Amino acid sequence: MKQSVLSSAHVRAAIVEIQLDGVPKIRRSTKFCLQFGGRHFPPKYVLELALNKATGKSLLPSEHSGGDETNRRLAALGFQISECVCGGIPDQAIARIVIDGHPIGDFLSGEKMEKVAENILLDTFKAWPPDRSARFLITPGGFLKSELPAGLSGRSGWNSVDEDFALIQRAAEKVVRRVVTPNVLRHARNKVASITIGIDLSDSARTPAELVAFTYFRWLHPPMDGQVLPDTVSGKRVDPGFGS
Ligand SMILES: [Zn+2]
């Protein structure tokens, strides 16, 4: 194994990966933690991921020992290791976009709203702090607005019917796909594992409306189902600082 190629950049990349994907239960640390950016990580697992990035090869837990050997290598690259029994499980970070002012959909619609929303996401990723990543990025409720599709049953809340959900999901997905563009996904890479998009749909009379939250999981994971939150009534202002 070519150990000499391992650099601090590989270790930082491993840390980013752990922030995105978490630490498998059996890979938690028992005696030591690597501390980085105010968070704790399991040294042995970090080293394995970092070596994999450096060499392209997978190192099995049984092929190297934790403790001193691992700690020395990480410390030699400038990382802080200390005795700790927390297990090295970093917070499952959630990043939230807070919009100062009215929801975009209050003053824009259609393509203009979509462009502004896309730019908010792009600006978010461009301003992203280095070496940090989050499991979820949450947009405000009603981040996007659109019209309810035709053909709905007219029932709502807990009386909703599955067929309505399929129609609403398709309508919402069309809008979300125009905002969460390949460009946005490119900029999201290694920063967030998933994005939730708050989207309100209403008809021309603006009643009733549904709030649909969409989650886009990162290339590694299949997309999650959208979710219709019951009993969301049109006209009810959603605090733009809150994720749905
Ligand atoms: Zn710890």
Boltz pocket constraint, residues with backbone or C-beta under 6 A from the ligand:
constraints:
  - pocket:
      binder: B
      contacts: [[A, 32], [A, 33], [A, 40], [A, 41], [A, 84], [A, 85], [A, 86], [A, 87], [A, 88], [A, 89]]
      max_distance: 6.0
